[in-house]
């Protein structure tokens, strides 16, 4: 190489070295989208005294200096192996300060580890809803974040911090700050990241109706308006024949002594007990799920597989929990009446509705309240 070129290269190296820690995307593909200056994002919320950041649908734990996965788990009252497995780590792994660990289920300060996922998530969602409403008897140390909820993204094979930032149109710097990423911005397959909340889009300030300072949670890349259901073709009866009437769908009715109705018609394919804090009722995907009794929607949240869970509070202190559902037709705070359609049965092999009855947070056998 000519001496002049070597001198020029030597002069450039310090400049490049100074760029390593900057928000510089080295992806040189022609179709790349720069995220520098694309949006302004909020600072990440401060964790509570237990190192938790709590949202309506999930929680994350924030590591402190010198923490391991095991020490974080001990601090929040969770099994270290469970927490490590959910995040694709080892319990002995040393964490960076401010590194994020996603929780496989909701925890509240002072609770012991263990319990069924659905029970923990539903109970946590109810407690969070009541804490916001100022209801007595809740844990005052649980702080639920107000406003928009950030998207939680699970890193797939081949993804990088840069590709994820482009996916959600946020800067790599803010993604790193929210998740405590190291200077090399390394992410792992299976790792959970929380996507920074957008304050305003710099490219759309003039035309956007959103006022500056308004938080907007970026939609996940899979979000899309669902296509309309296919239109069924009607089949006309042959001339001279009378079409048979369509069979009526039976509506579950409560016996005079029963407190609730069965939310879907079907056989119980998994009974209460032996690790099941409710009953699983076999029903086809798309079957209407009905409110078991009059009440108010206390919480709508998600399990660790992002499947919705709906909780209804009833006047006599009972709660009903509906899981493995989709297409929820009610919102938190809505009043519902017995027999009202509130959702549909979700997919599964076999498909079923998981149904629980709770007195407070204590699970009871649902069959004693059904006809």
C-alpha positions as CSV (number, residue, x, y, z in Angstrom):
1,X,0.0,0.0,0.0
2,X,1.5,3.5,-0.9
3,X,2.8,5.4,2.1
4,X,0.3,8.3,1.5
5,X,-2.6,5.8,1.9
6,X,-1.2,4.5,5.1
7,X,-0.9,8.0,6.5
8,X,-4.5,8.8,5.5
9,X,-5.7,5.5,7.1
10,X,-3.8,6.3,10.3
11,X,-5.5,9.7,10.5
12,X,-9.0,8.2,10.0
13,X,-8.7,5.5,12.6
14,X,-9.0,7.9,15.6
15,X,-12.1,9.4,14.0
16,X,-13.7,6.0,13.5
17,X,-12.8,5.0,17.1
18,X,-14.6,8.0,18.4
19,X,-17.8,6.9,16.6
20,X,-18.0,3.4,18.2
21,X,-20.0,4.6,21.2
22,X,-22.2,6.9,19.2
23,X,-25.6,6.1,17.8
24,X,-24.1,5.1,14.4
25,X,-25.7,2.3,12.4
26,X,-23.1,0.5,10.3
27,X,-25.8,-1.3,8.3
28,X,-25.0,-0.3,4.7
29,X,-27.8,-2.1,2.9
30,X,-29.3,0.2,0.2
31,X,-32.8,-0.2,1.6
32,X,-31.9,0.6,5.2
33,X,-33.9,3.2,7.1
34,X,-32.0,5.5,9.4
35,X,-33.4,5.9,12.9
36,X,-31.3,8.8,13.9
37,X,-33.6,11.7,14.8
38,X,-36.7,9.7,13.6
39,X,-38.5,10.0,16.9
40,X,-38.1,11.5,20.4
41,X,-38.7,8.9,23.2
42,X,-39.5,9.2,26.8
43,X,-36.9,8.2,29.5
44,X,-37.5,4.8,30.9
45,X,-39.5,4.9,34.2
46,X,-37.5,4.4,37.4
47,X,-37.9,1.0,39.0
48,X,-39.6,0.8,42.5
49,X,-37.7,-0.1,45.7
50,X,-37.7,-3.8,44.6
51,X,-36.2,-3.1,41.2
52,X,-39.5,-3.7,39.4
53,X,-41.2,-1.7,36.6
54,X,-44.8,-2.7,36.5
55,X,-47.2,-2.3,33.6
56,X,-50.8,-3.5,33.1
57,X,-49.8,-6.6,31.2
58,X,-46.3,-7.4,32.3
59,X,-43.4,-6.6,34.7
60,X,-39.7,-6.3,34.2
61,X,-36.9,-6.3,36.8
62,X,-34.0,-3.9,36.6
63,X,-30.6,-5.2,37.6
64,X,-28.3,-3.3,40.0
65,X,-24.6,-3.2,40.1
66,X,-23.2,-6.6,41.0
67,X,-26.5,-8.4,40.5
68,X,-26.8,-11.9,39.1
69,X,-30.0,-13.5,37.8
70,X,-30.3,-15.4,41.1
71,X,-29.9,-12.2,43.2
72,X,-32.6,-10.4,41.2
73,X,-34.9,-13.5,41.6
74,X,-34.3,-13.6,45.3
75,X,-35.1,-9.9,45.7
76,X,-38.4,-10.1,43.9
77,X,-39.5,-13.5,45.4
78,X,-39.1,-15.7,42.3
79,X,-37.4,-19.0,41.7
80,X,-34.0,-18.2,40.1
81,X,-34.1,-21.1,37.6
82,X,-37.6,-20.0,36.4
83,X,-36.4,-16.4,35.9
84,X,-33.2,-17.5,34.2
85,X,-35.0,-20.0,31.9
86,X,-37.6,-17.4,30.8
87,X,-34.8,-15.0,29.8
88,X,-32.5,-17.6,28.2
89,X,-29.9,-17.1,30.9
90,X,-28.2,-19.0,33.7
91,X,-29.0,-18.3,37.3
92,X,-25.3,-17.5,37.9
93,X,-25.0,-15.0,35.1
94,X,-23.7,-11.6,36.1
95,X,-25.9,-8.7,34.9
96,X,-25.0,-5.2,33.8
97,X,-26.4,-2.3,35.8
98,X,-29.9,-1.3,34.4
99,X,-30.1,-4.6,32.4
100,X,-33.7,-5.8,32.0
101,X,-35.1,-9.2,32.9
102,X,-38.6,-10.0,31.9
103,X,-40.8,-11.8,34.4
104,X,-42.6,-14.9,33.4
105,X,-45.5,-14.1,35.7
106,X,-46.6,-11.2,37.8
107,X,-45.1,-10.8,41.3
108,X,-46.0,-8.3,44.1
109,X,-43.6,-7.4,46.8
110,X,-43.7,-9.7,49.8
111,X,-45.3,-12.6,47.9
112,X,-43.8,-16.1,47.8
113,X,-42.8,-17.7,44.5
114,X,-44.8,-20.4,42.9
115,X,-48.4,-20.8,41.7
116,X,-50.1,-21.1,38.4
117,X,-49.3,-18.6,35.7
118,X,-52.9,-17.7,35.0
119,X,-53.6,-17.3,38.7
120,X,-50.6,-15.0,39.3
121,X,-51.3,-12.9,36.3
122,X,-55.0,-12.5,37.0
123,X,-54.5,-11.7,40.6
124,X,-51.8,-9.2,39.8
125,X,-54.0,-7.5,37.2
126,X,-56.9,-7.2,39.7
127,X,-54.6,-5.8,42.3
128,X,-53.2,-3.3,39.8
129,X,-56.6,-2.2,38.8
130,X,-57.7,-1.7,42.4
131,X,-54.5,0.1,43.3
132,X,-55.2,2.7,40.5
133,X,-58.8,3.0,41.8
134,X,-57.6,3.5,45.4
135,X,-59.4,0.4,46.7
136,X,-58.4,-0.6,50.2
137,X,-56.8,-3.9,50.9
138,X,-54.3,-3.8,48.1
139,X,-50.5,-3.8,48.4
140,X,-49.5,-0.1,48.6
141,X,-45.9,-0.8,47.5
142,X,-47.1,-2.0,44.0
143,X,-46.6,0.9,41.6
144,X,-48.3,0.5,38.2
145,X,-47.1,2.8,35.4
146,X,-49.7,5.2,34.1
147,X,-50.2,6.0,30.4
148,X,-49.2,4.0,27.4
149,X,-47.7,0.6,27.8
150,X,-44.5,-0.1,25.9
151,X,-44.4,-3.1,23.5
152,X,-42.4,-6.0,24.8
153,X,-40.3,-7.6,22.0
154,X,-38.7,-11.0,22.1
155,X,-35.5,-11.2,20.0
156,X,-35.7,-13.7,17.2
157,X,-32.8,-15.4,15.5
158,X,-30.7,-13.1,13.3
159,X,-32.1,-9.9,14.9
160,X,-29.8,-7.1,16.1
161,X,-30.3,-4.0,18.2
162,X,-30.2,-2.0,15.0
163,X,-32.7,-4.1,13.1
164,X,-35.1,-4.0,16.1
165,X,-34.7,-0.2,16.4
166,X,-35.5,0.2,12.7
167,X,-38.5,-2.2,13.1
168,X,-40.1,0.1,15.6
169,X,-38.7,3.4,14.3
170,X,-36.8,4.3,17.5
171,X,-33.2,5.1,17.9
172,X,-30.6,2.5,18.9
173,X,-29.5,4.7,21.7
174,X,-32.9,4.9,23.3
175,X,-33.4,1.1,22.9
176,X,-30.0,0.6,24.6
177,X,-30.9,3.0,27.5
178,X,-34.3,1.4,28.1
179,X,-32.9,-2.1,28.2
180,X,-29.4,-1.6,29.7
181,X,-27.6,-3.0,26.7
182,X,-23.8,-3.0,26.7
183,X,-21.5,-0.9,24.6
184,X,-21.4,-3.6,21.9
185,X,-25.3,-3.5,21.8
186,X,-25.4,-7.3,21.8
187,X,-28.8,-9.0,22.1
188,X,-29.6,-12.7,22.5
189,X,-32.1,-14.9,20.8
190,X,-35.1,-15.2,23.2
191,X,-34.2,-12.1,25.1
192,X,-37.0,-9.7,25.9
193,X,-36.7,-6.0,25.2
194,X,-39.1,-3.2,26.0
195,X,-39.5,-0.7,23.2
196,X,-39.2,3.0,24.2
197,X,-42.3,5.1,24.2
198,X,-42.4,7.7,21.5
199,X,-43.2,11.3,22.4
200,X,-43.4,12.8,18.9
201,X,-42.4,11.9,15.4
202,X,-39.9,14.5,14.1
203,X,-40.9,13.8,10.5
204,X,-44.6,14.4,11.2
205,X,-44.7,17.3,13.7
206,X,-46.5,19.6,11.2
207,X,-49.2,17.2,10.1
208,X,-49.7,15.0,13.2
209,X,-52.7,15.8,15.4
210,X,-50.7,14.5,18.4
211,X,-49.6,17.3,20.7
212,X,-45.9,17.4,21.7
213,X,-45.4,15.6,24.9
214,X,-48.1,13.1,24.3
215,X,-46.9,9.5,24.7
216,X,-47.6,7.1,21.8
217,X,-46.7,3.5,22.2
218,X,-45.3,2.2,18.9
219,X,-47.4,-0.6,17.5
220,X,-45.7,-4.0,17.1
221,X,-44.8,-4.9,13.5
222,X,-47.3,-7.7,13.5
223,X,-50.2,-5.3,14.2
224,X,-52.5,-4.8,11.3
225,X,-56.2,-4.3,10.7
226,X,-57.6,-7.8,10.4
227,X,-59.1,-8.7,7.1
228,X,-62.9,-9.0,7.0
229,X,-64.2,-12.5,7.5
230,X,-64.8,-14.3,4.1
231,X,-68.4,-13.9,2.8
232,X,-70.2,-17.1,2.8
233,X,-72.0,-18.0,-0.4
234,X,-75.7,-18.7,0.1
235,X,-77.0,-22.0,-1.4
236,X,-80.6,-21.6,-2.8
237,X,-82.9,-24.5,-2.1
238,X,-84.2,-26.5,-5.1
239,X,-87.6,-25.4,-6.5
240,X,-90.5,-26.8,-4.6
241,X,-88.6,-27.7,-1.4
242,X,-88.8,-26.0,1.9
243,X,-85.4,-25.2,3.6
244,X,-85.0,-26.7,7.0
245,X,-84.7,-24.1,9.8
246,X,-81.2,-23.6,11.2
247,X,-80.7,-25.2,14.6
248,X,-80.9,-22.7,17.4
249,X,-77.8,-22.3,19.6
250,X,-78.7,-23.2,23.1
251,X,-78.0,-20.5,25.7
252,X,-76.7,-21.9,29.0
253,X,-79.3,-21.4,31.8
254,X,-78.5,-21.5,35.5
255,X,-80.5,-23.8,37.7
256,X,-82.5,-21.9,40.4
257,X,-79.9,-22.8,43.0
258,X,-76.8,-22.1,40.8
259,X,-74.9,-18.9,41.3
260,X,-73.4,-18.8,37.8
261,X,-74.1,-20.3,34.3
262,X,-71.4,-22.2,32.5
263,X,-69.7,-19.7,30.2
264,X,-69.7,-22.1,27.2
265,X,-71.5,-25.3,26.5
266,X,-69.2,-28.4,26.5
267,X,-67.7,-31.1,28.6
268,X,-65.1,-30.5,31.3
269,X,-61.9,-31.9,29.8
270,X,-59.7,-31.0,32.8
271,X,-61.3,-30.8,36.3
272,X,-60.5,-28.5,39.2
273,X,-57.6,-29.6,41.4
274,X,-54.2,-31.3,40.9
275,X,-52.5,-28.1,39.8
276,X,-55.5,-26.7,38.0
277,X,-57.1,-23.8,39.8
278,X,-60.1,-23.8,37.5
279,X,-61.8,-26.0,35.0
280,X,-61.1,-26.5,31.2
281,X,-64.3,-26.7,29.2
282,X,-64.0,-28.2,25.7
283,X,-65.4,-25.9,23.0
284,X,-64.7,-25.1,19.4
285,X,-62.5,-22.2,18.5
286,X,-64.7,-19.1,18.0
287,X,-67.4,-20.3,20.4
288,X,-69.0,-17.3,22.2
289,X,-67.9,-17.0,25.8
290,X,-70.6,-15.6,28.0
291,X,-70.4,-13.9,31.4
292,X,-71.1,-16.4,34.1
293,X,-72.9,-13.8,36.1
294,X,-73.7,-10.1,36.5
295,X,-70.6,-8.0,37.4
296,X,-67.9,-5.5,36.3
297,X,-64.8,-6.2,34.2
298,X,-62.0,-5.9,36.7
299,X,-59.0,-6.5,34.5
300,X,-58.0,-7.5,31.0
301,X,-54.4,-8.7,30.7
302,X,-52.2,-11.3,29.0
303,X,-50.4,-14.4,30.0
304,X,-46.7,-15.0,29.1
305,X,-47.8,-16.3,25.6
306,X,-49.7,-13.0,25.0
307,X,-53.1,-14.9,25.3
308,X,-55.7,-12.6,26.8
309,X,-57.1,-13.2,30.3
310,X,-60.4,-11.5,31.4
311,X,-61.5,-11.1,35.0
312,X,-65.0,-10.1,36.1
313,X,-65.8,-8.9,39.7
314,X,-69.2,-9.9,41.0
315,X,-71.2,-8.1,43.8
316,X,-70.8,-10.8,46.4
317,X,-67.0,-10.7,46.4
318,X,-66.5,-13.5,43.8
319,X,-64.3,-13.2,40.8
320,X,-64.6,-15.2,37.6
321,X,-61.5,-15.6,35.3
322,X,-61.7,-16.5,31.6
323,X,-58.5,-17.6,29.8
324,X,-57.6,-19.0,26.4
325,X,-59.9,-16.5,24.7
326,X,-59.7,-14.0,21.8
327,X,-61.8,-11.2,20.3
328,X,-62.8,-9.6,23.7
329,X,-65.9,-7.5,23.3
330,X,-65.8,-5.6,26.6
331,X,-63.4,-3.2,28.2
332,X,-62.1,-2.8,31.8
333,X,-64.8,-1.1,33.9
334,X,-67.7,-2.2,31.7
335,X,-70.8,-3.7,33.4
336,X,-71.8,-7.1,32.1
337,X,-74.9,-9.2,32.6
338,X,-75.2,-12.9,32.9
339,X,-75.2,-14.6,29.5
340,X,-73.7,-11.5,27.7
341,X,-71.1,-12.4,25.1
342,X,-67.7,-11.1,26.3
343,X,-65.2,-13.0,24.1
344,X,-64.6,-16.1,21.9
345,X,-62.8,-19.3,22.7
346,X,-59.2,-19.2,21.4
347,X,-57.5,-21.8,19.2
348,X,-55.9,-24.9,20.7
349,X,-55.4,-28.7,20.2
350,X,-57.9,-29.3,21.7
351,X,-59.6,-25.9,21.9
352,X,-61.1,-25.1,25.3
353,X,-62.0,-22.3,27.7
354,X,-60.2,-22.1,31.0
355,X,-62.6,-20.9,33.7
356,X,-61.9,-20.0,37.3
357,X,-64.0,-18.8,40.3
358,X,-62.1,-17.0,43.1
359,X,-63.2,-15.6,46.4
360,X,-60.8,-12.8,46.7
361,X,-57.6,-14.3,45.3
362,X,-58.3,-17.8,46.7
363,X,-59.4,-20.2,44.0
364,X,-62.5,-22.3,44.6
365,X,-64.0,-25.2,42.7
366,X,-66.2,-23.6,39.9
367,X,-68.5,-26.6,39.7
368,X,-70.1,-25.8,43.0
369,X,-71.4,-22.6,41.5
370,X,-72.6,-24.1,38.2
371,X,-75.8,-25.9,37.4
